[in-house]
Amino acid sequence: MVLPFDLKRVLLGILVGGALGFGYQRWVGCRTGACPLTATPLRAITYGVVVSLFFTLAGCSKNPSSSSKTTSQPAQKEPTMSVSNVIHLTAGAFEKVKGQDKPVIIDFWAPWCGPCRMQGPILDQVSIQMGDRALVTKVNVDEEPALAAPFGVQAIPTLVILKGGKVVQRFTGVQQAETLVKALEAAGA
């Protein structure tokens, strides 16, 4: 029979919780008898056991074989169908990218920016959908402030679409993948 929890861990949790409950009632607990949880040793032990069971069961593995010392096979990652091709731009690579014939989208972002972190997975989707028809790039404004200055980036995320080195369209704030794909297709992707 396979249990959904480790029985030894649960029994140890009950023992420790009961002992802690009793110890708390004995040395720290209620002296007036008005506290409902620690007024008597039995209540304190019960309270300690219930709390320890909660923590013990929350920490137990759902798969009992995962807690065993021997593993038969390492976990295998599921294969992914497609890979994002988002390019992280630096000053050195920027000149090569901005002069491309195909449209280029640049996401000006920073790691501390919550909306920028939301925009990241959306850009991955755009990259996958566009494939080789457009370049999807990112610029960390903290690491490359000189790249953001010529575009007048004052808020992030700011997304700029270039074609032949010229700004075709500009977005500020989080944009959905459909909006960005349509804009890149309108720019000639």
C-alpha positions as CSV (number, residue, x, y, z in Angstrom):
1,M,0.0,0.0,0.0
2,V,1.4,3.4,-1.0
3,L,0.5,6.3,1.2
4,P,0.4,9.9,-0.1
5,F,2.7,11.0,2.7
6,D,5.7,9.8,4.7
7,L,4.3,8.1,7.8
8,K,7.6,8.4,9.8
9,R,7.6,12.2,9.1
10,V,3.9,12.5,10.3
11,L,4.5,10.5,13.5
12,L,7.6,12.6,14.2
13,G,5.6,15.8,13.6
14,I,2.9,14.6,16.0
15,L,5.4,13.8,18.7
16,V,7.3,17.1,18.3
17,G,4.1,19.1,18.1
18,G,2.6,17.5,21.2
19,A,5.8,18.1,23.1
20,L,6.0,21.7,22.0
21,G,2.4,22.3,22.9
22,F,2.8,20.8,26.3
23,G,6.1,22.8,26.9
24,Y,4.4,26.0,25.8
25,Q,1.5,25.5,28.2
26,R,3.7,24.5,31.0
27,W,6.3,27.3,30.9
28,V,4.7,30.1,28.9
29,G,1.0,29.5,28.5
30,C,-2.1,31.0,30.1
31,R,-2.0,31.5,33.9
32,T,-5.6,32.7,34.2
33,G,-7.2,29.7,32.5
34,A,-9.1,32.0,30.1
35,C,-7.0,31.2,27.0
36,P,-9.0,28.6,24.9
37,L,-6.0,26.9,23.3
38,T,-3.5,26.7,26.2
39,A,-5.7,26.7,29.3
40,T,-5.0,23.0,30.0
41,P,-2.1,20.7,29.1
42,L,-4.4,18.5,27.0
43,R,-5.6,21.5,24.9
44,A,-2.1,22.7,24.4
45,I,-0.9,19.3,23.3
46,T,-3.9,19.0,20.9
47,Y,-3.2,22.4,19.5
48,G,0.5,21.6,19.1
49,V,-0.3,18.3,17.3
50,V,-2.8,20.0,14.9
51,V,-0.4,22.7,14.0
52,S,2.5,20.2,13.5
53,L,0.3,18.0,11.4
54,F,-0.6,20.9,9.2
55,F,3.1,21.8,8.6
56,T,4.2,18.2,8.3
57,L,1.6,17.2,5.7
58,A,2.2,20.5,3.8
59,G,5.9,19.6,3.6
60,C,5.4,15.9,2.6
61,S,5.9,14.9,-0.9
62,K,2.9,13.7,-2.9
63,N,5.1,11.1,-4.6
64,P,6.6,8.8,-2.0
65,S,9.3,7.6,-4.3
66,S,10.7,11.1,-4.6
67,S,11.7,11.0,-1.0
68,S,13.6,7.7,-1.3
69,K,17.3,7.7,-1.5
70,T,17.5,5.8,-4.7
71,T,16.1,7.0,-8.0
72,S,15.6,4.8,-10.9
73,Q,15.7,7.5,-13.6
74,P,16.5,11.2,-13.6
75,A,13.6,13.4,-14.4
76,Q,13.3,14.1,-18.1
77,K,12.3,17.5,-19.5
78,E,9.5,17.6,-22.0
79,P,10.6,18.6,-25.5
80,T,9.7,22.0,-26.6
81,M,8.2,22.6,-30.0
82,S,9.8,26.0,-30.7
83,V,12.5,28.2,-29.3
84,S,12.4,32.0,-28.8
85,N,15.0,34.0,-30.7
86,V,14.9,37.2,-28.8
87,I,18.2,38.9,-29.1
88,H,19.6,40.9,-26.1
89,L,21.3,43.9,-27.7
90,T,24.4,45.6,-26.5
91,A,26.1,48.7,-28.0
92,G,28.4,46.6,-30.1
93,A,25.6,44.6,-31.8
94,F,23.2,47.5,-32.1
95,E,24.6,49.0,-35.3
96,K,24.4,45.6,-37.1
97,V,20.8,45.1,-36.1
98,K,19.3,48.6,-36.7
99,G,20.3,48.6,-40.4
100,Q,18.5,45.4,-41.3
101,D,16.1,45.3,-44.3
102,K,13.6,43.3,-42.3
103,P,11.7,44.9,-39.5
104,V,13.3,45.0,-36.0
105,I,11.4,45.4,-32.8
106,I,13.3,46.7,-29.8
107,D,12.0,46.3,-26.3
108,F,13.6,48.8,-23.9
109,W,13.2,47.2,-20.4
110,A,14.8,46.8,-17.0
111,P,14.8,43.7,-14.7
112,W,13.2,45.7,-11.7
113,C,10.2,46.7,-13.9
114,G,7.1,44.6,-13.3
115,P,5.4,45.4,-16.6
116,C,8.7,44.7,-18.4
117,R,8.7,41.2,-16.9
118,M,5.2,40.8,-18.1
119,Q,6.2,41.9,-21.6
120,G,9.1,39.3,-21.8
121,P,7.1,36.2,-22.4
122,I,4.9,38.1,-24.9
123,L,8.0,39.0,-26.8
124,D,9.0,35.3,-26.8
125,Q,5.6,34.5,-28.4
126,V,6.2,37.2,-31.1
127,S,9.6,35.9,-31.8
128,I,8.2,32.4,-32.3
129,Q,5.4,33.6,-34.5
130,M,7.5,35.9,-36.7
131,G,10.4,33.4,-37.1
132,D,12.9,34.8,-39.6
133,R,10.6,37.5,-41.0
134,A,11.6,40.0,-38.2
135,L,14.2,40.5,-35.5
136,V,12.9,40.6,-32.0
137,T,15.4,42.3,-29.6
138,K,15.6,43.6,-26.1
139,V,17.8,46.4,-24.5
140,N,18.3,46.5,-20.8
141,V,18.2,50.3,-20.1
142,D,20.2,49.9,-16.9
143,E,23.1,48.3,-18.7
144,E,22.8,50.2,-22.0
145,P,21.5,53.7,-21.3
146,A,23.2,55.1,-24.4
147,L,21.1,52.9,-26.6
148,A,17.8,54.2,-25.1
149,A,18.7,57.9,-25.2
150,P,18.5,58.3,-29.0
151,F,15.0,56.9,-29.0
152,G,13.8,59.2,-26.2
153,V,12.8,56.4,-23.9
154,Q,11.3,57.9,-20.8
155,A,9.0,55.1,-19.6
156,I,9.5,51.3,-19.8
157,P,8.6,49.1,-21.4
158,T,8.9,51.0,-24.6
159,L,8.8,49.0,-27.8
160,V,10.1,50.5,-31.0
161,I,9.8,49.0,-34.5
162,L,12.5,49.9,-37.0
163,K,12.7,49.4,-40.7
164,G,15.9,50.3,-42.5
165,G,17.1,52.1,-39.4
166,K,14.1,54.4,-39.1
167,V,11.3,54.3,-36.5
168,V,8.1,53.0,-38.0
169,Q,6.0,52.6,-34.9
170,R,6.4,53.1,-31.1
171,F,4.5,51.6,-28.2
172,T,4.7,52.4,-24.5
173,G,3.5,49.9,-21.9
174,V,2.7,46.2,-22.1
175,Q,1.5,45.2,-25.6
176,Q,-0.2,42.0,-26.6
177,A,1.5,39.6,-29.1
178,E,-1.3,40.1,-31.7
179,T,-0.7,43.9,-31.6
180,L,3.0,43.5,-32.1
181,V,2.7,40.9,-34.8
182,K,0.3,43.1,-36.8
183,A,2.6,46.1,-36.4
184,L,5.6,44.0,-37.6
185,E,3.6,42.7,-40.6
186,A,2.5,46.3,-41.4
187,A,6.2,47.2,-41.4
188,G,6.9,44.6,-44.0
189,A,7.6,41.4,-42.2
